Amino acid sequence: MNFKVQHTHELLKSFCTAVFLSFACTVSAQIDVTELNLDHSVAEWFDGQIGRGNAPFLQGEYYPIKNQTYTQHQFFTSLSWQKGTVVSEGHLYKGVQLLYNTVQDELITLNLATGSSGTHSIKLEKWKINGFLVHNKTFEHLRGPVVPSNGPGYYELLYNGSNLRMYTKHIKTSKLSAGSEVFDISTKHYLFVENQFHLYKGKKTLIALFPNLKNEIKLYAKKNHTAGNRREDASLIQLLQLCDRLMSQNL
């Protein structure tokens, strides 16, 4: 019985070694397998020799991109591919070609490993994505028991303070106009305070949440000629910074 167990273990080691050697031959960097010891952690060896950042993460399904125009398309900001960063299952991948579909709330990338068949776009497996950076905007995948009223999905992190955060949901909806498909653009802002999301409707939302800061909020809005409008991101961030700072002082 012991012999069978040992024999099975040796076969498994031989098989795994062959798999790793096969992988090593497909990457451009030279990989040292002399220190590979399958009696210990294969994951540690893999991270040390190859690095998770160099391992393929492009797992998803083929995603055909239909013909669209540069002014009317499904994607965030631009129809052109943009280099960005993806966090997938806690691992960081830089320099990734990305498109963010704000109609379907899906993240699209290029599959560069299709060889002679050409380069295809794929829809990344959403459950694996923690967040991403594209067009210099940071997006988080909000999910779990506490999410905005719009539901789980990708949200831009507009402000990340000590006591509160602001998320923006970018939404496009499709409709036909004169026989052509056009897209309406809308946004929703959500304040995250004390583990709860609140739909932001202007400075009145801040006053309702922080009545003790009512005078300061109104004075700031008057001096800076802003109503804390959700479309004015720069002035909104300044107003949030004020509230955040005053909240810290009152702790």
HELIX and SHEET records of a PDB file:
HELIX    1   1 ASN A    2  THR A   26  1                                  25    
HELIX    2   2 VAL A   42  GLN A   49  1                                   8    
HELIX    3   3 ARG A   52  ASN A   54  5                                   3    
HELIX    4   4 GLY A  115  SER A  117  5                                   3    
HELIX    5   5 LYS A  126  LYS A  128  5                                   3    
HELIX    6   6 LYS A  203  LEU A  209  1                                   7    
HELIX    7   7 PRO A  211  LEU A  213  5                                   3    
HELIX    8   8 LYS A  214  LYS A  223  1                                  10    
HELIX    9   9 ASP A  233  GLN A  249  1                                  17    
SHEET    1   A11 GLY A  60  TYR A  62  0                                        
SHEET    2   A11 HIS A 120  LEU A 124 -1                                        
SHEET    3   A11 GLU A 106  ASN A 111 -1                                        
SHEET    4   A11 HIS A  91  ASN A 101 -1                                        
SHEET    5   A11 GLN A  82  SER A  88 -1                                        
SHEET    6   A11 ILE A 129  VAL A 134 -1                                        
SHEET    7   A11 LYS A 137  LEU A 142 -1                                        
SHEET    8   A11 GLY A 153  ASN A 160 -1                                        
SHEET    9   A11 ARG A 165  SER A 177 -1                                        
SHEET   10   A11 SER A 180  VAL A 193 -1                                        
SHEET   11   A11 GLN A 196  LEU A 199 -1                                        
END                                                                             
